[in-house]
Amino acid sequence: MTSADSKGETVATRSRRGRGDKAAAIAHAACEVFGRDGYTRASIDTIAAEAGASTRTLYNHFPGGKAELFRSVMQWSAGQVRDEQLVRLRRCLDPQRPPRPEDLERDLLALARAWVALITDFRDHFSLVRHIHGEAGHVPAEVLDAWQEAGPRTVAREFALVMAALADHGLLDVHDDPAQAVSHFMALISTEIVNRSYWGVIPLPREETDRITAVGVQAFLRAYGPAR
């Protein structure tokens, strides 16, 4: 019979939970250290110290060391952002309930503003992304691929389906390339904000982000509005 305490929690359960708690503490510390120091400068010793763990404990949970830890952190963080991006996408543009033509600009603008707000809503994640873009040559290729598949590629595929649906309803002309339309939409609504805010490190005033997103949506509709 397995021994248990007064709450019915077995020793084995406590042990598994403790291991999970320690792994979570290491992952959260890694997210902070990678976001602050970048992949190249971050050290296993620093991450372990910030997690309140020994380096031996860290390697017990992440035998692949820094590369495995970075991959795990990026996949976890990208998954969180991906899920929220898909929620905001479907809330603003539901392919099953397309907007009226006169409401399309309004709904695209709502999506644009909800989308760029993610930069500050998930600041730790985008600090990691900023370092990835700056250190791509030093990050293992399989780690970059895992991050892209966990987040950006999945979202891009779903977004392209939405663009294609809007085209099917005659609301847009995506020129037979909905994926390219998504890329242009993202560039028009967010690139200036990302660059000027340094990936959200120094957020722009709300009125400025509103102006940029409005101009971006208008430019997108000039390029991808339906043929008249």
Steps between C-alpha positions, in 0.01 A plus 500: 500500500633846416540734797296823489457808718174626654397667174536177306809618312752222451873539534535413131251773406685757709825394336358538148344833587828621648686405183239682293521809720878507470487459120245785483722720717796431272293574188371830640850603608632406155233712333606801704874445450473431125276804458747718688836362387423328170588146401874545458571682829256307718677238709376183660649611833300824493177324410548240773578769759190702408288186521643416842636173366837340448644454153477125559126531564462709185675237289285229660193676360660624177781258402560690175612805693448851372376403153233266637397751766473783248297279268263403782456860614440629148249227418310562823503878457418486127211265576350748744526786251374281215187408693425864580566609143252243370241614754536861388499404133176303528338764718562776246468299176284189508508328158157351573353843565680742267448872553287715277711681239450832677627345827812333364734792572361529852558130570849497347590801712368329814715199417806714429474678835436178691797344322755772574383509862652152534845661493440652843257234627773235451809713551719214628424293191582779260823572687594142411396554139707818482807305609427223252499748214825650625674168563352268239847395388581374849173320576486132391299459180275235654410742781404770250290248308324378814413858597365579153284188495372553855385853429554714189442236231184366662356849536596593144322193362182580692518866400540402135181293523317804631635716216393236248150491651470879477604475135241227439234736634617774263631723780865485394704422191799304630638445150498121546751526785332536841827426682663799331201714593552403865868590479420841354227565756737423786775716353267797452344495846792401720850538353531870582368443851737209561801696375425826679409330829794257484263203522296666775793594723406868465127499416365771272215726615157351435402775259809430292437127475139575410615730221747247362252214500233716334736606222617140462147364460415770246812416298416129515148561369635712215720205400260214574153651479266327253513610138228754433 
